[in-house]
């Protein structure tokens, strides 16, 4: 029990020495951890079903839009949701179909970006709060020097400076992993957004060939 108590007591002691600025830095670390866990779970469940999309294209080529809608409703894939939003109305004009697919795709991208703004804010303000805490600590340390007219124990002054630097270390400790996770989620988001755009264009291309033969035929996307 003593070892466990010491394990938790030492970080709390460091927080106390760092001053009141350590409290918002600590809260930022908790929020960043919660957002990171939530996004990791979200991206793990968020799968782009390529096989399901190929089945949709086959149904479109067969000219059976009712089965396309039925297939989309029976799956939870983002591609299925996008296609379903475009085909909710029968005999949709091509321009309206493309517009509805674009809006549905943007909604999916917005879901991918959820809470990521919070990580950006934490990555920005954490080191700034740490620097603020250090500046405040340094002001206090040198204020003691001024009060004692320079007759201060160097060890005491060094201790004050050491405690002041704790907030900078804490701020950087929060900001660095937050930036890493933010870039990881950005990369995941960009990859999924590209896939959704790619498959959306392929779906419109298939619809053009089958249901809009008079419209200009774009080249299929093969990447």
N, C-alpha and C positions, 0 to 999 in steps of 0.2 A: 504493500500500500504506500509506503514511503516513496518508493521509486516512481509510482504513478503520480503521486502528489507533486513530486519535484518536476516531473515531465510537464505538467500543466502550470506549475507555479512559476517556472523560469520565464516562459513567454509573457505571462501576465505581469511579471516584474519588469520586463523590458518595456512593455506597453506603458506601464505607469511612469517609468523614467523618461519615456519619449514625450510625455505631455498629452494635453487634450487633443492635439491634432491626430494622435494615433487612433482615436475612436472612429472618426470618419474614414480613415484609411482601412481600418479593420472592417468596417461595414461595407466598404467598396469590395474588399476581398471576398466577403460572404456573398454579395450580390453577383459578382463576376463568376464565382464558383457555381452558384445556382443557375445562372444563365447558360454557362458552358455545359452543365449536365443536361439541362432541358434541350439545348440545341443538339447535343450528341444523340440523345434518345430520338429526337425528331428526325434527324438525317438518317439514322439507322432504319427507321420505319418508312421513310419517304423513298420509295423505289419506283424507278421508271421502268414499267413493264414492257419490254421490247416485244416479247412474244404476243402479249395482248394487243399491241399496236399492229403487228403483222396480221393478226386475226381480223382486226378492224379493216385493214386495207383489202384483205381478201373478200370481206363482205361488201365493201364499197365497190370493188371490181365486179362482184356478182350482181350489183344493182339493188341490193336489199338493205335499204336504210333503216327499216324497222328492226331488223336483226342487229344492225350496228348500234342503235339506241339501246336495245335490250342487253347487248353485250357490255356496253359502257356502264349501264346501271348496275350490272352484276359484279363489277370490279371496282376496287378503290384506288386504282392507279391515277396519277395526275393527268396522264394522257387521256384516259377514259373520261375524266371530268371535263377536260377541255373540249373534246369532241362532242360530248353530250350537250354542253352549253351551246355549241354551234348548230346542233341539229334538233333542238327542242321544238322549233317551229318547222312545219312541213313546207316544202318548196321555198326554201330560203334563197334569196338572190345571192349571187356569188359575193358581191361587195359586202353584204350584211354578214354572210358566213365568215368571211375573212376578218371583219371587224369584231364579231363576237368571239372568234378564236383568239384574237389579239388581246381583248379585254380579259378573257378567262386565263390566258397565259400570264398576264400582268398580275392577276390575283394570286396565281401560284407563286410568282416571284416575290410578291409581298409577303406571303406566308413563309417563304425561305428566309426573308430578311427580318422576320419578327425578333425583337429583343436585341438584335445586333447593334443597334444604335446605342443601347445601354453599355455594351462592351467598349464601343468607341469612346464614349464619355469617360468611362472608368480608366481606360488606357491613357487618356489625355490628362485627367485631373489628378490621378494618384501621385505621379512624380512631382506635380506642382504643389500638392498639399504637403508632400514630404519636404520639398524645398522650403516651403513656408514655415513648417515646424522647425527646420534647422536654423533658418534666419532668426526666428523668435528665440530659440535656445541660445544662439550666439549673442544676440542682443543682451539677454539676461546674464550670460557669462561675463561679457565685457563690462556690463553695468556694475557687476561686483568688483571688477578691477578698478573702475572709476570711483566707487564708494570707498575703497580702501587705499585710494591714491597709489595704485600700482603695487602695494605691499600685500600680494596675494600668493598663497602657496601654489607653486606651479602644478602640483599634483591635483589640487582642487580645481584649478582652471582647466586642466586637461580633462578631468572628469566631467566638467560641465560641457565642454566641447564634444566629448564622446557621446554624452547623452543627447546632445542636440543633433548629432549626425544620425541617430537612430531613426528619425522620421524619414530622412532621405533614403536610407536603406530599406525601410518598410515600404515607402512609396514605389521604389523601383522593383521590389519583390512582388508587388501586386501588378504593376504595369507590364512587366516583361512577359509573364505567362499569359496575361490577358491579350497582349498584342499577338502572341503566337496563336492562340485559339481564334482570334478574330480573323487572321489571315487564313487559317485552316477553313473556317466556315465560309469566308468569302470565296475561296477556291471551290468548295463544294457547291455553293450557290451558283457560281458562274458556269460550272460544268453542267449542272442540272438545267439551268436556264437555256444553255445552248442546245441541249438535247430536246427540250420542249419546243424550242423554235424550229429545230431541224425536222422533228416529226410532224409538227404543225404544218410546215411547208409541204412535206411529202403527202400529208392528208389532203391539202388543198389541191395539189397536183393530181392526185387520184380522182378527186371530185371533178376537177376540170375535164379530165379525159372521159369520165362516165356521164356526168350530168350537165356540164357546161362546155359542150364541144365548140361553141362559137367564140369562147373567150381565148385570149392569147395563152399559149402553152408555155409555161415556164419550164426551165430545165430542172430535173429532179436533183435533190440535194444528196450527194454521196460523199460523206466525209468520215 
